Amino acid sequence: MNERPSNEPSRYFPHPQRLWDDDIRHAPSLGCPTCLEFNRCGGVHTDAGVLDCRDLCSCRDKSRCDMVCRFNQRLFVARMREVGGLSFDTAPRVPPRGVPALPRLVPFIDHRYGRTGTLNEPVVALSLYEVVNMATGQLHVASQDELAARFLIPVDAMIVLSGVDKDGPIERWWELPNRPELLRGLANLGIAAITAPNYSVLLDVPRTDNLHAMKRILLAWTEMAAAGLHAALHVNARTDHDYRRWGGLIAKRPEIEILAFEFATGGGRGERIDWHVDQLCTLADRVARPLTLIIRGGGRKATQLRRHFSQVSLLDTEAFARAIRRKRAVLTESGQLKWASSPTPKGAPIDDLVAHNVRTVRSAHELGAEPSPRLRSIIARGHAPDRNDHPIQPSFLSDLKMPAEAGSVTPKPQRVIAAAKA
């Protein structure tokens, strides 16, 4: 394995779930209560065996550490100044903008390449970083007509801009000095909604880096809302305390009406998706006013989220991405979505394939949006679905929930003598 640069963490965690924060199973790390940021951070509760989060800064050359970390004091002070400290309270207030009516599924369109005709969709999602030229810091388009031509979408289509991307584009957005001007230009284009950049809240870094990322998310959202856009606050979080902190902010600020979350990467993996979904649902319940949620990925959890949010819209990236790879969506008799190879002649446009995939994915999503009458009756009787939103069927061994069945199954079945029921 290649050696990491001296300015990057050298400690490696082969089991990243050891860094998952759980304040029920684990006590706070011993060094947390004396930390200056303890009240804002809430402490670290992990199975990683660290004294406090500073142990996660394992750079050999700490003077060149590029995280928001106190070991590099000069950089740390500069990063604090750029966000006005880590407190949410210093972020400017903005007036409420209202909430646009969005469909449950919005197809995400990356570009126009491989297509020749207009995609006939009334609402589409685009990347913020494909509408803004990140090299020059200027808009790629100056009018709705130019925007429609750039992505081959209807001129009158409602546009949702997604701020989700890899670190490069979202860091470049933060570096642009003319963000207010760009956002005013986007408002003039009639953008229906925009989601704030998802600055990373990583597991293997000091908590000050997390708190700085969350403050940047809030400031980026504030700039978007101040420009007159319907902006969604991206609630990235690492701990229960982070979600409680977001919830407290949202409850105090009625201008925050739309939230955003991205399940397509780390937040959508394994058991972590269940934790994030539970936290989002709890947050919505605590705020106790209608909230809209825009998600990327995690479509199978949309039904659960809709029980707590007034509106949930999925920005679907799969239909377009699969079409680019010449995959055709197929809906089975059981309502499952499958992908079949669908080669096209060299140079042939994929307009029909994209349109077909969008329609089929929407149909699959609508079929799975509400439980069947039989499943609703099962849920009403107190038998919850499993983590994949499928009803539990104890007749199938693979679906048995052993802890729940422990009271009816003997621990040593080999010593049981079968007998007829009296």
Phi, psi and omega in degrees: 000135181295144180283137181287152175300156185293343180265008178244152181303134181263346180283136184240131179250101181294339178239087186298340178297342175294342179266356176296133182276130180216100184279002173266317183275333186235142175284160176298146176301147190300328183276354187292314187301336181267000183286143179296333183260013188301315182295325181280327184272319183089357179088165180252127181234090185226176176256023187272350179070043179251147177293315172199184187293343179294337175295342180279351171267094183249026178297136178293320179253089186290341178290342179252011180301127182259011172273167175279091192219139184290346179292335173251087192294322182296313179293322181299315180297318180296319180290329176292320182293325184291338179247002179070035182086171187271354181287139174291336188295337183276354178289137181298154174270152178224157179285152175298146182247350185086177184234124176288151177278112182247147176290167181292330179230129179238118180291136179264127182245118182284317187194185181255355187295138181086000181236154179234341182245171181279132175283117186277075178233131183286337179225127179225155176251140178230161176278133175306324187275000171257346176269328176260133175283105186287346177279316184263343183075027179234159177291143175289336186229155181243357182207168177295325178297317180292323178295317179297319180291326182294326184245002182053058177233163180298145180298324183266013180292142171288136184245130171249121178264130180258128177271003179286132175189183176288172186300323184304301181297320183287330175290322178297322177301318180294331181282340185292123181283344185254032181304316179302319179295317179298318181293324175296322177297321178294321177297322178292338177280355178077030179299130184286321182201157179215140178255142182292155176302146182262069179303134193292133171248091190275161181274325190259036179227161175301151184296335178299328176293319177298313183296324177294318179297317180295323178292323177296320177302314181296317180293320178297319177297317180301317179298319181294315180294323180294335179279000178094010180270149170282098189256141178255129180279122182274110188268067173292137182206155180245335186228166173303319181297322178300315179295321177296323179293316175300316181299319177297319178296312183296321179297325182278343186239094181296345178290344176274101186247342183231132175247162178223150176208150182240117180257001190286341182242238187301321183291348181252011185264138171049224181287345184294329180296322179296320179296313181296318180298315178300318180294319179295318179296317179296319178300313181298321180293322181291323181293325172061036168213159184299132177230143174260145180233130175248123183239150168242121187080173177072026182301330181291347178260003185297321181299316178297318181293326182292344176287346185239337179252146182290333181208133177230123178242131178261122172274103186272117178263348190287318184301315181287314183298320179292323179297320177301327179268014177059049175245135181252133179286136178230129179258116182285170180298333179275001178088009179275145179267124178238162181235124181247146177296135182219073182299148176237154177301150181302127179085354180286140179290157182246024181304312182296323180293317178298312181298318178298314181298319180297314180297317184290318178298321178296318179297316179297320180293320180292324178295325181267003185290325181233142178293153178295161178305322180295317180293324178298322179291325178295315180297320180297330179277359175099008178260104186283154174288167178279186187293343177264015179063028173258143179294143178288129178237093184299349178290344177255122186302323183293340181263358181295135173263096191301319178301323182287334182265001188300328182290342184248002181239124180291142180292341181230076185295341181291343180262008181266134177259120181293139179218149178291144180290132181292000000 
